[in-house]
Amino acid sequence: MHGVTLAMIVERLHDAYGWDELARLVPVRCFQFDPSVQSSLKFLRRTPWARAKVEALYRDLVTT
């Protein structure tokens, strides 16, 4: 994932799935309650396990 920023990942996943589906796939508050790209980035930068799930979801999206 060289050259792909976390912001790009979150925006691409939001475009592909929307907040509701993202909240179902990765059940974290930043996707469930008052979601935004900024709040998601703040949370994901501080939470390695959630970031790993989001990155894995992105890899699945771009390889299928």
PDB file of N, H, CA, C and O in Angstrom:
ATOM      1  N   MET A   1       0.819  -1.179   0.000  1.00  0.00           N
ATOM      2  CA  MET A   1       0.000   0.000   0.000  1.00  0.00           C
ATOM      3  C   MET A   1       0.867   1.247   0.000  1.00  0.00           C
ATOM      4  O   MET A   1       0.562   2.238   0.664  1.00  0.00           O
ATOM      5  N   HIS A   2       1.920   1.180  -0.736  1.00  0.00           N
ATOM      6  H   HIS A   2       2.167   0.375  -1.275  1.00  0.00           H
ATOM      7  CA  HIS A   2       2.851   2.295  -0.835  1.00  0.00           C
ATOM      8  C   HIS A   2       2.183   3.485  -1.510  1.00  0.00           C
ATOM      9  O   HIS A   2       1.597   3.353  -2.585  1.00  0.00           O
ATOM     10  N   GLY A   3       2.275   4.644  -0.873  1.00  0.00           N
ATOM     11  H   GLY A   3       2.751   4.751   0.000  1.00  0.00           H
ATOM     12  CA  GLY A   3       1.730   5.861  -1.454  1.00  0.00           C
ATOM     13  C   GLY A   3       0.256   6.101  -1.178  1.00  0.00           C
ATOM     14  O   GLY A   3      -0.290   7.118  -1.607  1.00  0.00           O
ATOM     15  N   VAL A   4      -0.399   5.193  -0.475  1.00  0.00           N
ATOM     16  H   VAL A   4       0.044   4.367  -0.126  1.00  0.00           H
ATOM     17  CA  VAL A   4      -1.819   5.345  -0.155  1.00  0.00           C
ATOM     18  C   VAL A   4      -1.929   5.815   1.284  1.00  0.00           C
ATOM     19  O   VAL A   4      -1.474   5.130   2.200  1.00  0.00           O
ATOM     20  N   THR A   5      -2.526   6.971   1.487  1.00  0.00           N
ATOM     21  H   THR A   5      -2.896   7.527   0.742  1.00  0.00           H
ATOM     22  CA  THR A   5      -2.649   7.501   2.837  1.00  0.00           C
ATOM     23  C   THR A   5      -3.890   6.934   3.518  1.00  0.00           C
ATOM     24  O   THR A   5      -4.794   6.407   2.869  1.00  0.00           O
ATOM     25  N   LEU A   6      -3.908   7.057   4.839  1.00  0.00           N
ATOM     26  H   LEU A   6      -3.174   7.485   5.366  1.00  0.00           H
ATOM     27  CA  LEU A   6      -5.067   6.606   5.595  1.00  0.00           C
ATOM     28  C   LEU A   6      -6.313   7.391   5.191  1.00  0.00           C
ATOM     29  O   LEU A   6      -7.409   6.834   5.129  1.00  0.00           O
ATOM     30  N   ALA A   7      -6.147   8.667   4.922  1.00  0.00           N
ATOM     31  H   ALA A   7      -5.257   9.120   4.972  1.00  0.00           H
ATOM     32  CA  ALA A   7      -7.282   9.489   4.474  1.00  0.00           C
ATOM     33  C   ALA A   7      -7.839   8.960   3.156  1.00  0.00           C
ATOM     34  O   ALA A   7      -9.055   8.887   2.982  1.00  0.00           O
ATOM     35  N   MET A   8      -6.967   8.597   2.239  1.00  0.00           N
ATOM     36  H   MET A   8      -5.979   8.656   2.381  1.00  0.00           H
ATOM     37  CA  MET A   8      -7.411   8.049   0.955  1.00  0.00           C
ATOM     38  C   MET A   8      -8.169   6.739   1.169  1.00  0.00           C
ATOM     39  O   MET A   8      -9.175   6.486   0.506  1.00  0.00           O
ATOM     40  N   ILE A   9      -7.689   5.913   2.089  1.00  0.00           N
ATOM     41  H   ILE A   9      -6.872   6.119   2.627  1.00  0.00           H
ATOM     42  CA  ILE A   9      -8.334   4.636   2.387  1.00  0.00           C
ATOM     43  C   ILE A   9      -9.740   4.864   2.925  1.00  0.00           C
ATOM     44  O   ILE A   9     -10.697   4.256   2.445  1.00  0.00           O
ATOM     45  N   VAL A  10      -9.867   5.740   3.923  1.00  0.00           N
ATOM     46  H   VAL A  10      -9.090   6.234   4.312  1.00  0.00           H
ATOM     47  CA  VAL A  10     -11.173   5.999   4.536  1.00  0.00           C
ATOM     48  C   VAL A  10     -12.143   6.583   3.509  1.00  0.00           C
ATOM     49  O   VAL A  10     -13.306   6.181   3.457  1.00  0.00           O
ATOM     50  N   GLU A  11     -11.680   7.514   2.704  1.00  0.00           N
ATOM     51  H   GLU A  11     -10.736   7.841   2.746  1.00  0.00           H
ATOM     52  CA  GLU A  11     -12.548   8.110   1.693  1.00  0.00           C
ATOM     53  C   GLU A  11     -13.000   7.078   0.660  1.00  0.00           C
ATOM     54  O   GLU A  11     -14.166   7.060   0.266  1.00  0.00           O
ATOM     55  N   ARG A  12     -12.094   6.236   0.231  1.00  0.00           N
ATOM     56  H   ARG A  12     -11.146   6.250   0.552  1.00  0.00           H
ATOM     57  CA  ARG A  12     -12.441   5.194  -0.759  1.00  0.00           C
ATOM     58  C   ARG A  12     -13.434   4.194  -0.178  1.00  0.00           C
ATOM     59  O   ARG A  12     -14.383   3.795  -0.853  1.00  0.00           O
ATOM     60  N   LEU A  13     -13.217   3.786   1.080  1.00  0.00           N
ATOM     61  H   LEU A  13     -12.446   4.110   1.629  1.00  0.00           H
ATOM     62  CA  LEU A  13     -14.148   2.854   1.717  1.00  0.00           C
ATOM     63  C   LEU A  13     -15.512   3.500   1.917  1.00  0.00           C
ATOM     64  O   LEU A  13     -16.540   2.846   1.736  1.00  0.00           O
ATOM     65  N   HIS A  14     -15.531   4.771   2.287  1.00  0.00           N
ATOM     66  H   HIS A  14     -14.696   5.301   2.433  1.00  0.00           H
ATOM     67  CA  HIS A  14     -16.803   5.475   2.450  1.00  0.00           C
ATOM     68  C   HIS A  14     -17.543   5.549   1.117  1.00  0.00           C
ATOM     69  O   HIS A  14     -18.755   5.336   1.070  1.00  0.00           O
ATOM     70  N   ASP A  15     -16.835   5.847   0.047  1.00  0.00           N
ATOM     71  H   ASP A  15     -15.851   6.020   0.085  1.00  0.00           H
ATOM     72  CA  ASP A  15     -17.454   5.900  -1.283  1.00  0.00           C
ATOM     73  C   ASP A  15     -18.016   4.540  -1.690  1.00  0.00           C
ATOM     74  O   ASP A  15     -19.090   4.456  -2.287  1.00  0.00           O
ATOM     75  N   ALA A  16     -17.284   3.481  -1.363  1.00  0.00           N
ATOM     76  H   ALA A  16     -16.413   3.549  -0.878  1.00  0.00           H
ATOM     77  CA  ALA A  16     -17.688   2.142  -1.784  1.00  0.00           C
ATOM     78  C   ALA A  16     -18.809   1.569  -0.921  1.00  0.00           C
ATOM     79  O   ALA A  16     -19.722   0.926  -1.440  1.00  0.00           O
ATOM     80  N   TYR A  17     -18.746   1.796   0.389  1.00  0.00           N
ATOM     81  H   TYR A  17     -18.004   2.318   0.810  1.00  0.00           H
ATOM     82  CA  TYR A  17     -19.675   1.134   1.302  1.00  0.00           C
ATOM     83  C   TYR A  17     -20.657   2.068   2.003  1.00  0.00           C
ATOM     84  O   TYR A  17     -21.764   1.651   2.341  1.00  0.00           O
ATOM     85  N   GLY A  18     -20.273   3.312   2.226  1.00  0.00           N
ATOM     86  H   GLY A  18     -19.373   3.651   1.951  1.00  0.00           H
ATOM     87  CA  GLY A  18     -21.097   4.208   3.035  1.00  0.00           C
ATOM     88  C   GLY A  18     -20.832   3.958   4.517  1.00  0.00           C
ATOM     89  O   GLY A  18     -20.268   2.931   4.893  1.00  0.00           O
ATOM     90  N   TRP A  19     -21.245   4.908   5.349  1.00  0.00           N
ATOM     91  H   TRP A  19     -21.703   5.743   5.043  1.00  0.00           H
ATOM     92  CA  TRP A  19     -20.947   4.794   6.787  1.00  0.00           C
ATOM     93  C   TRP A  19     -21.661   3.620   7.437  1.00  0.00           C
ATOM     94  O   TRP A  19     -21.085   2.949   8.294  1.00  0.00           O
ATOM     95  N   ASP A  20     -22.910   3.357   7.046  1.00  0.00           N
ATOM     96  H   ASP A  20     -23.378   3.902   6.350  1.00  0.00           H
ATOM     97  CA  ASP A  20     -23.665   2.277   7.687  1.00  0.00           C
ATOM     98  C   ASP A  20     -23.006   0.920   7.468  1.00  0.00           C
ATOM     99  O   ASP A  20     -22.871   0.132   8.403  1.00  0.00           O
ATOM    100  N   GLU A  21     -22.601   0.652   6.242  1.00  0.00           N
ATOM    101  H   GLU A  21     -22.711   1.292   5.482  1.00  0.00           H
ATOM    102  CA  GLU A  21     -21.954  -0.631   5.945  1.00  0.00           C
ATOM    103  C   GLU A  21     -20.567  -0.701   6.584  1.00  0.00           C
ATOM    104  O   GLU A  21     -20.164  -1.758   7.070  1.00  0.00           O
ATOM    105  N   LEU A  22     -19.841   0.407   6.587  1.00  0.00           N
ATOM    106  H   LEU A  22     -20.168   1.266   6.192  1.00  0.00           H
ATOM    107  CA  LEU A  22     -18.537   0.425   7.265  1.00  0.00           C
ATOM    108  C   LEU A  22     -18.702   0.113   8.748  1.00  0.00           C
ATOM    109  O   LEU A  22     -17.907  -0.633   9.319  1.00  0.00           O
ATOM    110  N   ALA A  23     -19.730   0.681   9.374  1.00  0.00           N
ATOM    111  H   ALA A  23     -20.376   1.287   8.911  1.00  0.00           H
ATOM    112  CA  ALA A  23     -19.989   0.422  10.794  1.00  0.00           C
ATOM    113  C   ALA A  23     -20.323  -1.045  11.031  1.00  0.00           C
ATOM    114  O   ALA A  23     -20.009  -1.588  12.090  1.00  0.00           O
ATOM    115  N   ARG A  24     -20.953  -1.687  10.061  1.00  0.00           N
ATOM    116  H   ARG A  24     -21.208  -1.246   9.200  1.00  0.00           H
ATOM    117  CA  ARG A  24     -21.257  -3.111  10.202  1.00  0.00           C
ATOM    118  C   ARG A  24     -20.000  -3.959  10.024  1.00  0.00           C
ATOM    119  O   ARG A  24     -19.792  -4.929  10.752  1.00  0.00           O
ATOM    120  N   LEU A  25     -19.176  -3.593   9.066  1.00  0.00           N
ATOM    121  H   LEU A  25     -19.346  -2.804   8.474  1.00  0.00           H
ATOM    122  CA  LEU A  25     -17.968  -4.364   8.770  1.00  0.00           C
ATOM    123  C   LEU A  25     -16.871  -4.161   9.805  1.00  0.00           C
ATOM    124  O   LEU A  25     -16.159  -5.102  10.157  1.00  0.00           O
ATOM    125  N   VAL A  26     -16.734  -2.929  10.294  1.00  0.00           N
ATOM    126  H   VAL A  26     -17.312  -2.165  10.009  1.00  0.00           H
ATOM    127  CA  VAL A  26     -15.741  -2.596  11.328  1.00  0.00           C
ATOM    128  C   VAL A  26     -16.508  -1.826  12.407  1.00  0.00           C
ATOM    129  O   VAL A  26     -16.620  -0.602  12.337  1.00  0.00           O
ATOM    130  N   PRO A  27     -17.034  -2.540  13.401  1.00  0.00           N
ATOM    131  CA  PRO A  27     -17.921  -1.906  14.380  1.00  0.00           C
ATOM    132  C   PRO A  27     -17.178  -1.033  15.396  1.00  0.00           C
ATOM    133  O   PRO A  27     -16.886  -1.465  16.511  1.00  0.00           O
ATOM    134  N   VAL A  28     -16.883   0.181  14.992  1.00  0.00           N
ATOM    135  H   VAL A  28     -17.120   0.532  14.086  1.00  0.00           H
ATOM    136  CA  VAL A  28     -16.247   1.156  15.885  1.00  0.00           C
ATOM    137  C   VAL A  28     -17.101   2.418  15.902  1.00  0.00           C
ATOM    138  O   VAL A  28     -17.790   2.724  14.929  1.00  0.00           O
ATOM    139  N   ARG A  29     -17.051   3.140  17.004  1.00  0.00           N
ATOM    140  H   ARG A  29     -16.492   2.890  17.795  1.00  0.00           H
ATOM    141  CA  ARG A  29     -17.919   4.310  17.194  1.00  0.00           C
ATOM    142  C   ARG A  29     -17.721   5.385  16.130  1.00  0.00           C
ATOM    143  O   ARG A  29     -18.675   6.066  15.755  1.00  0.00           O
ATOM    144  N   CYS A  30     -16.494   5.543  15.640  1.00  0.00           N
ATOM    145  H   CYS A  30     -15.718   4.990  15.945  1.00  0.00           H
ATOM    146  CA  CYS A  30     -16.260   6.608  14.661  1.00  0.00           C
ATOM    147  C   CYS A  30     -16.998   6.360  13.349  1.00  0.00           C
ATOM    148  O   CYS A  30     -17.179   7.289  12.563  1.00  0.00           O
ATOM    149  N   PHE A  31     -17.424   5.131  13.101  1.00  0.00           N
ATOM    150  H   PHE A  31     -17.277   4.376  13.740  1.00  0.00           H
ATOM    151  CA  PHE A  31     -18.237   4.816  11.928  1.00  0.00           C
ATOM    152  C   PHE A  31     -19.724   4.757  12.270  1.00  0.00           C
ATOM    153  O   PHE A  31     -20.571   4.892  11.387  1.00  0.00           O
ATOM    154  N   GLN A  32     -20.044   4.557  13.549  1.00  0.00           N
ATOM    155  H   GLN A  32     -19.356   4.447  14.267  1.00  0.00           H
ATOM    156  CA  GLN A  32     -21.429   4.350  13.954  1.00  0.00           C
ATOM    157  C   GLN A  32     -22.158   5.633  14.339  1.00  0.00           C
ATOM    158  O   GLN A  32     -23.322   5.810  13.977  1.00  0.00           O
ATOM    159  N   PHE A  33     -21.502   6.521  15.057  1.00  0.00           N
ATOM    160  H   PHE A  33     -20.557   6.377  15.351  1.00  0.00           H
ATOM    161  CA  PHE A  33     -22.160   7.700  15.616  1.00  0.00           C
ATOM    162  C   PHE A  33     -21.518   8.970  15.094  1.00  0.00           C
ATOM    163  O   PHE A  33     -20.339   9.219  15.347  1.00  0.00           O
ATOM    164  N   ASP A  34     -22.279   9.773  14.369  1.00  0.00           N
ATOM    165  H   ASP A  34     -23.237   9.570  14.164  1.00  0.00           H
ATOM    166  CA  ASP A  34     -21.826  11.035  13.799  1.00  0.00           C
ATOM    167  C   ASP A  34     -20.512  10.861  13.027  1.00  0.00           C
ATOM    168  O   ASP A  34     -19.527  11.537  13.322  1.00  0.00           O
ATOM    169  N   PRO A  35     -20.494   9.960  12.044  1.00  0.00           N
ATOM    170  CA  PRO A  35     -19.249   9.642  11.338  1.00  0.00           C
ATOM    171  C   PRO A  35     -18.780  10.777  10.427  1.00  0.00           C
ATOM    172  O   PRO A  35     -19.577  11.512   9.843  1.00  0.00           O
ATOM    173  N   SER A  36     -17.466  10.887  10.331  1.00  0.00           N
ATOM    174  H   SER A  36     -16.819  10.290  10.804  1.00  0.00           H
ATOM    175  CA  SER A  36     -16.841  11.805   9.389  1.00  0.00           C
ATOM    176  C   SER A  36     -15.447  11.270   9.095  1.00  0.00           C
ATOM    177  O   SER A  36     -14.916  10.444   9.837  1.00  0.00           O
ATOM    178  N   VAL A  37     -14.875  11.740   8.031  1.00  0.00           N
ATOM    179  H   VAL A  37     -15.307  12.412   7.428  1.00  0.00           H
ATOM    180  CA  VAL A  37     -13.521  11.317   7.684  1.00  0.00           C
ATOM    181  C   VAL A  37     -12.555  11.769   8.783  1.00  0.00           C
ATOM    182  O   VAL A  37     -11.693  10.999   9.208  1.00  0.00           O
ATOM    183  N   GLN A  38     -12.698  13.006   9.239  1.00  0.00           N
ATOM    184  H   GLN A  38     -13.399  13.631   8.894  1.00  0.00           H
ATOM    185  CA  GLN A  38     -11.777  13.532  10.248  1.00  0.00           C
ATOM    186  C   GLN A  38     -11.836  12.750  11.556  1.00  0.00           C
ATOM    187  O   GLN A  38     -10.794  12.403  12.113  1.00  0.00           O
ATOM    188  N   SER A  39     -13.045  12.467  12.056  1.00  0.00           N
ATOM    189  H   SER A  39     -13.891  12.748  11.604  1.00  0.00           H
ATOM    190  CA  SER A  39     -13.143  11.714  13.309  1.00  0.00           C
ATOM    191  C   SER A  39     -12.600  10.299  13.131  1.00  0.00           C
ATOM    192  O   SER A  39     -11.986   9.747  14.044  1.00  0.00           O
ATOM    193  N   SER A  40     -12.823   9.722  11.971  1.00  0.00           N
ATOM    194  H   SER A  40     -13.322  10.171  11.230  1.00  0.00           H
ATOM    195  CA  SER A  40     -12.318   8.378  11.699  1.00  0.00           C
ATOM    196  C   SER A  40     -10.795   8.366  11.675  1.00  0.00           C
ATOM    197  O   SER A  40     -10.171   7.465  12.236  1.00  0.00           O
ATOM    198  N   LEU A  41     -10.198   9.361  11.030  1.00  0.00           N
ATOM    199  H   LEU A  41     -10.705  10.092  10.575  1.00  0.00           H
ATOM    200  CA  LEU A  41      -8.736   9.433  10.971  1.00  0.00           C
ATOM    201  C   LEU A  41      -8.141   9.582  12.361  1.00  0.00           C
ATOM    202  O   LEU A  41      -7.157   8.920  12.692  1.00  0.00           O
ATOM    203  N   LYS A  42      -8.725  10.436  13.165  1.00  0.00           N
ATOM    204  H   LYS A  42      -9.524  10.973  12.896  1.00  0.00           H
ATOM    205  CA  LYS A  42      -8.231  10.650  14.523  1.00  0.00           C
ATOM    206  C   LYS A  42      -8.252   9.346  15.315  1.00  0.00           C
ATOM    207  O   LYS A  42      -7.275   9.006  15.981  1.00  0.00           O
ATOM    208  N   PHE A  43      -9.366   8.617  15.242  1.00  0.00           N
ATOM    209  H   PHE A  43     -10.160   8.894  14.701  1.00  0.00           H
ATOM    210  CA  PHE A  43      -9.493   7.359  15.965  1.00  0.00           C
ATOM    211  C   PHE A  43      -8.536   6.297  15.412  1.00  0.00           C
ATOM    212  O   PHE A  43      -7.837   5.633  16.177  1.00  0.00           O
ATOM    213  N   LEU A  44      -8.504   6.140  14.105  1.00  0.00           N
ATOM    214  H   LEU A  44      -9.071   6.680  13.483  1.00  0.00           H
ATOM    215  CA  LEU A  44      -7.704   5.077  13.501  1.00  0.00           C
ATOM    216  C   LEU A  44      -6.206   5.295  13.711  1.00  0.00           C
ATOM    217  O   LEU A  44      -5.455   4.325  13.814  1.00  0.00           O
ATOM    218  N   ARG A  45      -5.769   6.526  13.776  1.00  0.00           N
ATOM    219  H   ARG A  45      -6.380   7.313  13.693  1.00  0.00           H
ATOM    220  CA  ARG A  45      -4.352   6.804  14.023  1.00  0.00           C
ATOM    221  C   ARG A  45      -3.937   6.410  15.435  1.00  0.00           C
ATOM    222  O   ARG A  45      -2.765   6.116  15.675  1.00  0.00           O
ATOM    223  N   ARG A  46      -4.883   6.400  16.373  1.00  0.00           N
ATOM    224  H   ARG A  46      -5.834   6.638  16.178  1.00  0.00           H
ATOM    225  CA  ARG A  46      -4.580   6.057  17.758  1.00  0.00           C
ATOM    226  C   ARG A  46      -4.898   4.609  18.107  1.00  0.00           C
ATOM    227  O   ARG A  46      -4.574   4.157  19.206  1.00  0.00           O
ATOM    228  N   THR A  47      -5.528   3.871  17.191  1.00  0.00           N
ATOM    229  H   THR A  47      -5.791   4.238  16.299  1.00  0.00           H
ATOM    230  CA  THR A  47      -6.020   2.536  17.508  1.00  0.00           C
ATOM    231  C   THR A  47      -5.527   1.533  16.467  1.00  0.00           C
ATOM    232  O   THR A  47      -6.173   1.333  15.439  1.00  0.00           O
ATOM    233  N   PRO A  48      -4.385   0.904  16.735  1.00  0.00           N
ATOM    234  CA  PRO A  48      -3.773   0.018  15.737  1.00  0.00           C
ATOM    235  C   PRO A  48      -4.658  -1.147  15.278  1.00  0.00           C
ATOM    236  O   PRO A  48      -4.650  -1.485  14.094  1.00  0.00           O
ATOM    237  N   TRP A  49      -5.416  -1.764  16.182  1.00  0.00           N
ATOM    238  H   TRP A  49      -5.422  -1.490  17.144  1.00  0.00           H
ATOM    239  CA  TRP A  49      -6.233  -2.912  15.766  1.00  0.00           C
ATOM    240  C   TRP A  49      -7.331  -2.488  14.798  1.00  0.00           C
ATOM    241  O   TRP A  49      -7.637  -3.214  13.851  1.00  0.00           O
ATOM    242  N   ALA A  50      -7.923  -1.325  15.025  1.00  0.00           N
ATOM    243  H   ALA A  50      -7.675  -0.736  15.794  1.00  0.00           H
ATOM    244  CA  ALA A  50      -8.980  -0.843  14.129  1.00  0.00           C
ATOM    245  C   ALA A  50      -8.381  -0.436  12.788  1.00  0.00           C
ATOM    246  O   ALA A  50      -8.964  -0.700  11.736  1.00  0.00           O
ATOM    247  N   ARG A  51      -7.224   0.201  12.826  1.00  0.00           N
ATOM    248  H   ARG A  51      -6.750   0.415  13.681  1.00  0.00           H
ATOM    249  CA  ARG A  51      -6.564   0.591  11.582  1.00  0.00           C
ATOM    250  C   ARG A  51      -6.224  -0.640  10.746  1.00  0.00           C
ATOM    251  O   ARG A  51      -6.373  -0.624   9.525  1.00  0.00           O
ATOM    252  N   ALA A  52      -5.770  -1.697  11.398  1.00  0.00           N
ATOM    253  H   ALA A  52      -5.648  -1.710  12.391  1.00  0.00           H
ATOM    254  CA  ALA A  52      -5.439  -2.930  10.680  1.00  0.00           C
ATOM    255  C   ALA A  52      -6.679  -3.510   9.996  1.00  0.00           C
ATOM    256  O   ALA A  52      -6.595  -3.989   8.865  1.00  0.00           O
ATOM    257  N   LYS A  53      -7.826  -3.469  10.675  1.00  0.00           N
ATOM    258  H   LYS A  53      -7.894  -3.080  11.594  1.00  0.00           H
ATOM    259  CA  LYS A  53      -9.065  -3.977  10.066  1.00  0.00           C
ATOM    260  C   LYS A  53      -9.478  -3.130   8.864  1.00  0.00           C
ATOM    261  O   LYS A  53      -9.910  -3.666   7.844  1.00  0.00           O
ATOM    262  N   VAL A  54      -9.345  -1.815   8.983  1.00  0.00           N
ATOM    263  H   VAL A  54      -8.994  -1.380   9.811  1.00  0.00           H
ATOM    264  CA  VAL A  54      -9.710  -0.913   7.889  1.00  0.00           C
ATOM    265  C   VAL A  54      -8.772  -1.126   6.703  1.00  0.00           C
ATOM    266  O   VAL A  54      -9.219  -1.162   5.556  1.00  0.00           O
ATOM    267  N   GLU A  55      -7.491  -1.266   6.972  1.00  0.00           N
ATOM    268  H   GLU A  55      -7.128  -1.236   7.903  1.00  0.00           H
ATOM    269  CA  GLU A  55      -6.535  -1.497   5.888  1.00  0.00           C
ATOM    270  C   GLU A  55      -6.788  -2.837   5.202  1.00  0.00           C
ATOM    271  O   GLU A  55      -6.662  -2.942   3.982  1.00  0.00           O
ATOM    272  N   ALA A  56      -7.140  -3.852   5.971  1.00  0.00           N
ATOM    273  H   ALA A  56      -7.242  -3.767   6.962  1.00  0.00           H
ATOM    274  CA  ALA A  56      -7.449  -5.166   5.393  1.00  0.00           C
ATOM    275  C   ALA A  56      -8.705  -5.082   4.516  1.00  0.00           C
ATOM    276  O   ALA A  56      -8.759  -5.684   3.444  1.00  0.00           O
ATOM    277  N   LEU A  57      -9.697  -4.344   4.972  1.00  0.00           N
ATOM    278  H   LEU A  57      -9.653  -3.855   5.843  1.00  0.00           H
ATOM    279  CA  LEU A  57     -10.915  -4.153   4.189  1.00  0.00           C
ATOM    280  C   LEU A  57     -10.604  -3.430   2.886  1.00  0.00           C
ATOM    281  O   LEU A  57     -11.149  -3.777   1.838  1.00  0.00           O
ATOM    282  N   TYR A  58      -9.746  -2.445   2.943  1.00  0.00           N
ATOM    283  H   TYR A  58      -9.303  -2.164   3.794  1.00  0.00           H
ATOM    284  CA  TYR A  58      -9.334  -1.714   1.746  1.00  0.00           C
ATOM    285  C   TYR A  58      -8.593  -2.640   0.773  1.00  0.00           C
ATOM    286  O   TYR A  58      -8.853  -2.612  -0.430  1.00  0.00           O
ATOM    287  N   ARG A  59      -7.676  -3.455   1.290  1.00  0.00           N
ATOM    288  H   ARG A  59      -7.465  -3.478   2.268  1.00  0.00           H
ATOM    289  CA  ARG A  59      -6.959  -4.399   0.423  1.00  0.00           C
ATOM    290  C   ARG A  59      -7.935  -5.339  -0.266  1.00  0.00           C
ATOM    291  O   ARG A  59      -7.786  -5.634  -1.452  1.00  0.00           O
ATOM    292  N   ASP A  60      -8.936  -5.811   0.475  1.00  0.00           N
ATOM    293  H   ASP A  60      -9.056  -5.571   1.438  1.00  0.00           H
ATOM    294  CA  ASP A  60      -9.937  -6.684  -0.131  1.00  0.00           C
ATOM    295  C   ASP A  60     -10.713  -5.956  -1.225  1.00  0.00           C
ATOM    296  O   ASP A  60     -11.020  -6.536  -2.266  1.00  0.00           O
ATOM    297  N   LEU A  61     -11.026  -4.697  -0.987  1.00  0.00           N
ATOM    298  H   LEU A  61     -10.777  -4.226  -0.141  1.00  0.00           H
ATOM    299  CA  LEU A  61     -11.778  -3.905  -1.969  1.00  0.00           C
ATOM    300  C   LEU A  61     -10.996  -3.715  -3.254  1.00  0.00           C
ATOM    301  O   LEU A  61     -11.555  -3.866  -4.340  1.00  0.00           O
ATOM    302  N   VAL A  62      -9.718  -3.387  -3.157  1.00  0.00           N
ATOM    303  H   VAL A  62      -9.264  -3.264  -2.274  1.00  0.00           H
ATOM    304  CA  VAL A  62      -8.958  -3.074  -4.366  1.00  0.00           C
ATOM    305  C   VAL A  62      -8.448  -4.322  -5.093  1.00  0.00           C
ATOM    306  O   VAL A  62      -8.031  -4.224  -6.247  1.00  0.00           O
ATOM    307  N   THR A  63      -8.471  -5.479  -4.451  1.00  0.00           N
ATOM    308  H   THR A  63      -8.809  -5.558  -3.513  1.00  0.00           H
ATOM    309  CA  THR A  63      -7.987  -6.682  -5.114  1.00  0.00           C
ATOM    310  C   THR A  63      -9.110  -7.508  -5.700  1.00  0.00           C
ATOM    311  O   THR A  63      -8.846  -8.517  -6.353  1.00  0.00           O
ATOM    312  N   THR A  64     -10.363  -7.111  -5.489  1.00  0.00           N
ATOM    313  H   THR A  64     -10.578  -6.291  -4.958  1.00  0.00           H
ATOM    314  CA  THR A  64     -11.478  -7.897  -6.052  1.00  0.00           C
ATOM    315  C   THR A  64     -12.058  -7.213  -7.258  1.00  0.00           C
ATOM    316  O   THR A  64     -13.001  -7.724  -7.863  1.00  0.00           O
TER     317      THR A  64
END
